[in-house]
Amino acid sequence: MLKEVFVFPTYEFDKSCYRFFCVVADIGGTNSYFAVFGVKSDVHYDLLYKHYIPTKEISEIHQLLNEILKQSYERFGIEISRCCICAAGPVSRKRDHIRLMNAGLEIKKSEILSNTLLAHVGLINDFEAIGFGLDCLDFSKDIFSLKPDVAGVFGNTRAVIGAGTGLGMSIAYYNRHKHLYVPLPSEGGHMDFAPYGDDDRELLEFLKKKHSLNFQPEYEILLSGRGFGNIYDFLRSKNNAAVTELVKRIDSANGDEKFELIDSGYGKDELCTKTIDLFAKYYARAAKNLALVSECYGGLFLDGKIVLKKLAAFKDSRFIDEFHKHAREEALLRKVPVFVIMNTNIGLYGCCNVITNFYNLL
């Protein structure tokens, strides 16, 4: 069931102020959000209301869209014909369906068009949506700089990386005709994990054994919600520390519960603290590789609730030190600004940007 998390005050709503209205959705591996926007201009949108639902509760996405369309008409007296959905998975070449990588759900454009009154539907990857949302950020409040002395060069390439249920990446180039950034779809989160030294090689072999892998583990196995558990279990297998009550609870936990328990021990428990510090270290390495691939002098943006929740670990100088560490291209990496995205609605705004300015994707 959809749960309302935000609504625009109806007493302030004036339908005549908007060019049109649209419905958007951000379908993640764990959590999903649906929203309705009023579009005032190419770059100014008002979020009218937003709903939340756990992804595992979604069976037919068109039913939820119909509920949103009905509420929009009853509450605001508006009719909606345009929709854009982003989801955590690869988009088909014809952009007619998305298969979520970490949830048993497939979204099909034809089913939505057949079962709703929507006339136009676009499907994009979740990190494409974040890339499209970069132009909607207010840099005075929506980002936090991890390198305050390095400013982004507008018009230069930007890149986004974010760990959540999985690991996502995207590179965005500047379109000088539209004066907007355009992201490229990517499954970069599945690139191979490359060990640096003996400890990393031990971790690699541990992951292969734990998950019965006959091939190189990918970065997502470390940089995701379940990644905390994998790193913790590796450290636990090597550590003879006292078995505290917290350690017992972590040992018996799985999934989000395990992450929450490890998080609760940060700065208090040695294993929990080392787990999160190692997570940030591997995150810096993945971000560094993305920066080298993209030369993103316009900014490297870190997204996701994990970064926001453990911002202290990323603000620690060890993160940027690891990001800069390179045999030949340290000078390049030092010129790349690194930001944390503080606005958790960026994917929804990105979908609205697609509907407004990239109509060919609908």
C-alpha positions in Angstrom: 0.0 0.0 0.0 1.3 3.5 -0.9 2.2 5.6 2.1 2.1 9.4 1.7 5.4 11.1 2.7 4.9 14.6 1.3 2.0 16.7 0.0 2.1 20.3 -1.4 -0.4 22.5 0.6 -3.6 22.6 -1.4 -4.4 26.1 -0.2 -1.2 27.3 -2.0 -1.9 25.3 -5.2 -2.8 27.2 -8.4 -3.2 25.0 -11.4 -2.8 27.9 -13.8 0.8 28.4 -12.8 1.9 25.2 -14.5 2.5 24.2 -18.1 1.6 20.5 -17.4 1.7 17.8 -14.8 3.5 14.4 -14.7 3.8 11.3 -12.6 7.3 9.8 -11.9 8.6 6.8 -10.0 11.9 5.7 -8.6 11.9 1.9 -8.2 14.8 0.7 -6.1 15.9 -2.8 -5.1 14.4 -2.2 -1.6 12.3 1.0 -1.6 10.2 2.7 -4.2 8.8 6.2 -4.5 6.0 7.7 -6.7 5.5 11.4 -7.1 3.5 14.0 -9.1 5.2 17.2 -10.3 3.9 20.4 -11.7 6.1 21.8 -14.4 6.5 25.6 -14.5 9.4 25.8 -17.0 12.1 23.7 -18.5 14.1 23.8 -15.3 11.5 24.7 -12.6 9.3 21.9 -11.1 7.2 21.7 -8.0 6.8 18.4 -6.2 3.1 18.2 -5.4 3.1 14.9 -3.5 5.2 11.8 -3.0 4.4 8.3 -1.9 6.5 5.4 -0.6 6.1 1.6 -0.9 8.5 -1.3 -0.2 9.5 -2.7 -3.6 8.7 -6.2 -2.5 5.0 -5.2 -2.1 4.7 -4.2 -5.8 3.1 -6.8 -8.0 1.5 -4.7 -10.8 3.0 -1.2 -11.2 0.1 0.0 -13.3 -2.2 -0.4 -10.3 -0.2 2.0 -8.3 0.0 4.5 -11.2 -3.8 4.3 -11.5 -4.1 5.1 -7.8 -1.8 8.1 -8.2 -3.7 9.3 -11.2 -7.0 9.0 -9.4 -5.7 10.9 -6.3 -4.3 13.7 -8.6 -7.6 14.3 -10.1 -9.5 14.1 -6.8 -7.1 16.2 -4.8 -5.8 18.8 -7.2 -8.2 18.5 -10.1 -5.4 17.7 -12.6 -5.2 15.1 -15.4 -1.9 13.5 -16.2 -0.8 11.9 -19.5 3.0 11.7 -19.1 5.1 9.4 -17.0 8.7 8.5 -16.5 9.9 5.6 -14.4 13.5 4.9 -13.3 14.5 1.5 -11.9 17.6 -0.2 -10.5 18.4 -2.4 -13.5 19.4 -2.4 -17.1 17.0 -0.9 -19.6 16.3 -2.9 -22.8 17.7 -1.5 -26.0 14.3 -0.4 -27.2 13.6 1.1 -23.7 10.4 -1.0 -23.5 11.2 -2.9 -20.3 13.4 -2.9 -17.2 14.4 -6.0 -15.2 15.4 -5.0 -11.7 18.7 -6.7 -10.7 18.0 -7.0 -6.9 14.3 -7.5 -6.9 11.9 -10.0 -8.6 10.2 -7.3 -10.7 10.0 -6.5 -14.3 8.5 -3.2 -15.6 7.0 -3.3 -19.1 6.0 -0.1 -21.0 3.3 -1.9 -23.0 1.5 -3.1 -19.8 1.5 0.4 -18.4 0.1 1.9 -21.6 -2.6 -0.8 -21.9 -3.8 -0.6 -18.3 -3.7 3.2 -17.6 -4.8 6.4 -19.2 -1.2 7.5 -19.6 -0.3 8.4 -23.2 3.4 8.6 -22.9 5.7 6.5 -20.7 9.5 6.5 -20.5 11.7 3.9 -18.8 15.3 4.8 -17.7 17.9 3.4 -15.4 18.0 4.8 -11.8 21.5 6.3 -12.3 20.4 7.8 -15.6 17.7 9.5 -13.6 20.2 10.8 -11.1 22.3 12.1 -14.0 19.3 13.9 -15.4 18.6 15.3 -12.0 22.0 17.0 -11.7 20.7 20.1 -13.4 17.9 20.3 -10.8 20.3 20.6 -7.9 20.7 23.8 -5.9 24.4 23.8 -5.2 23.9 26.1 -2.2 22.0 23.4 -0.2 21.7 20.1 -2.2 25.3 19.1 -2.2 28.2 18.8 0.3 31.7 19.2 -1.0 34.4 16.7 0.2 37.0 18.9 -1.5 36.0 22.5 -0.8 39.1 23.9 -2.4 38.3 22.3 -5.8 35.4 23.8 -7.8 33.6 22.0 -10.6 34.0 23.4 -14.1 30.5 23.9 -15.6 30.2 22.3 -19.0 32.8 19.6 -18.2 31.8 15.9 -17.8 30.1 14.9 -14.6 29.9 11.4 -13.0 27.7 9.8 -10.4 28.3 6.8 -8.2 26.1 5.4 -5.4 25.8 2.4 -3.2 22.5 1.1 -1.9 20.8 -2.2 -2.5 23.3 -2.4 -5.3 26.0 -0.2 -6.8 25.2 2.2 -9.6 27.3 4.5 -11.8 26.7 7.0 -14.7 28.7 9.5 -16.7 26.9 12.7 -17.9 28.1 14.9 -20.7 27.1 18.5 -21.4 24.7 19.0 -24.3 25.5 22.5 -25.6 22.3 22.8 -27.6 20.0 22.0 -24.7 22.3 23.5 -22.1 21.7 20.4 -20.0 23.6 17.4 -18.8 22.8 14.1 -20.5 23.7 10.8 -18.7 24.8 7.6 -20.3 23.3 4.3 -19.1 25.8 2.1 -17.3 26.2 -1.1 -15.3 29.6 0.0 -14.0 28.7 -1.3 -10.5 29.4 -4.8 -11.8 33.0 -4.1 -12.8 35.5 -6.6 -11.3 36.9 -6.0 -7.8 40.7 -5.6 -8.1 42.8 -6.5 -5.0 45.7 -4.2 -4.2 47.6 -6.3 -1.7 47.6 -9.4 0.5 44.7 -8.4 2.6 42.6 -7.7 -0.5 43.5 -11.0 -2.0 42.4 -12.7 1.2 39.1 -10.9 1.0 38.8 -11.9 -2.7 39.3 -15.6 -1.8 36.9 -15.3 1.1 34.2 -13.8 -1.1 34.7 -16.6 -3.7 34.3 -19.3 -1.1 31.4 -17.6 0.8 29.4 -17.1 -2.4 30.6 -20.2 -4.3 32.0 -18.0 -7.1 34.0 -19.4 -10.0 34.8 -15.9 -11.3 36.1 -12.6 -10.1 33.8 -10.9 -7.5 32.3 -7.6 -8.6 32.5 -4.3 -6.7 28.8 -4.5 -5.9 29.4 -7.4 -3.6 31.3 -5.0 -1.4 29.7 -1.6 -2.1 26.1 -2.2 -1.3 23.9 -2.9 1.7 25.0 -6.6 1.7 28.6 -5.4 1.2 28.8 -4.4 4.9 27.9 -8.0 5.9 30.5 -9.4 3.5 33.3 -7.2 4.8 32.3 -7.7 8.4 32.2 -11.5 8.0 35.7 -11.4 6.5 37.1 -9.4 9.3 35.2 -11.6 11.8 36.9 -14.7 10.3 40.3 -13.2 11.0 39.6 -11.6 14.4 39.7 -13.2 17.8 38.0 -10.3 19.6 35.7 -11.0 22.5 32.3 -12.1 21.5 30.1 -9.3 22.9 26.3 -9.2 22.8 26.5 -6.9 19.7 28.7 -9.4 17.9 26.3 -12.2 18.7 23.4 -10.2 17.3 25.4 -9.3 14.1 26.4 -13.0 13.6 22.8 -14.1 13.6 21.4 -11.2 11.5 21.0 -10.8 7.8 20.3 -8.1 5.2 19.2 -4.6 6.4 19.2 -5.8 10.1 22.9 -6.7 9.8 23.8 -3.4 8.3 21.9 -1.5 11.0 23.6 -3.4 13.7 27.1 -2.8 12.2 26.2 0.9 11.8 25.2 1.1 15.4 28.6 -0.1 16.5 30.6 2.5 14.4 33.0 4.3 16.7 32.2 1.9 19.6 33.0 -1.6 18.4 36.4 -2.4 16.7 35.0 -4.7 14.1 32.1 -2.5 13.2 34.3 0.6 12.9 36.9 -1.3 10.7 34.1 -2.6 8.5 32.7 0.8 7.7 36.2 2.3 7.3 37.1 -0.5 4.8 33.8 0.1 3.0 34.7 3.8 2.6 38.2 2.8 1.4 36.8 0.5 -1.4 34.2 3.2 -2.3 37.1 5.6 -2.8 38.8 3.2 -5.2 35.7 2.6 -7.2 35.0 6.3 -7.4 38.6 6.9 -8.5 38.3 4.4 -11.3 35.1 6.2 -12.5 36.9 9.6 -12.3 39.8 8.2 -14.4 37.4 6.8 -17.0 35.3 10.0 -17.3 37.7 12.8 -16.4 34.8 14.4 -14.6 36.1 17.9 -14.0 32.5 19.0 -13.7 32.3 16.9 -10.5 32.1 13.4 -9.2 28.8 13.0 -7.2 28.3 10.4 -4.5 24.6 9.5 -4.1 22.7 7.2 -1.8 21.4 6.9 1.7 24.5 4.8 2.8 26.8 7.8 2.1 24.4 10.2 3.9 24.1 7.9 6.9 27.9 7.4 7.2 28.9 10.9 6.0 31.5 11.1 8.8 33.5 8.2 7.3 33.5 9.9 3.9 34.4 13.3 5.4 37.4 11.6 7.0 40.6 12.6 5.1 41.4 8.9 4.5 38.6 8.7 1.9 40.0 11.5 -0.3 43.6 10.3 0.3 42.6 6.9 -1.1 40.8 8.6 -4.0 44.0 10.6 -4.9 46.3 7.6 -4.6 47.6 6.7 -8.0 50.9 5.8 -9.6 50.6 8.2 -12.6 47.5 10.3 -12.5 47.3 11.7 -9.0 47.5 15.3 -10.5 44.3 14.5 -12.6 42.5 13.1 -9.6 43.3 16.2 -7.4 41.5 18.4 -10.0 38.3 16.4 -9.8 35.8 17.9 -7.3 33.9 15.4 -5.2 30.4 16.1 -3.9 27.8 14.2 -1.8 24.3 14.7 -3.0 22.1 15.7 0.0 18.8 15.9 -1.9 17.2 12.4 -1.8 14.6 13.3 -4.4 17.2 13.7 -7.2 16.0 10.6 -9.1 12.4 11.9 -9.2 13.5 15.3 -10.4 15.6 13.6 -13.0 12.5 11.7 -14.3 10.6 15.0 -14.5 13.5 16.5 -16.5 13.3 13.7 -19.0 9.6 14.3 -19.5 10.1 18.0 -19.9 13.3 18.2 -22.0 14.0 14.8 -23.4 10.7 13.9 -24.9 12.3 11.4 -27.3 12.8 9.0 -24.4 9.1 8.7 -23.8 
